[in-house]
Amino acid sequence: DKHEYRAKTEQMLAYMKEKSYKEAMHIADAIDWNKVKNVSMLCTVSEIYECNGEYQKSRDILFLAYDRSPDSKKIIYRLGTLALKLGDVKEAMDCYEEFIAVAPKDPNQYVFKYKILK
């Protein structure tokens, strides 16, 4: 099972490196991401779905990463931008407030706020 997972993820990452996001997404669809504990891999898979316009799937995977690393400002920021792409301004504001709590001096807060206000 681990060998199969490793082979699939290596192939998926190779497709992503080539910017073949559709092929990478087909492999990602075949993996049960609830069992994966690697936050970096979950963020990568979320990015693959986002590049394919599958914002809801991207968000769902990113929530798995958030559950494993709730203090990651990168994950919180991406959850907020995905909420905006899905038209959920309230959730984006919640993410913004959480982002400020986690990283009060990060200059990206201004970019984040601008995206929300826009």
Secondary structure, DSSP 8 states (H G I E B T S, - for coil): -HHHHHHHHHHHHHHHHTT-HHHHHHHHHTS-GGG---HHHHHHHHHHHHHTT-HHHHHHHHHHHHHH-TT-HHHHHHHHHHHHHTT-HHHHHHHHHHHHHH-TT-THHHHHHHHHH-
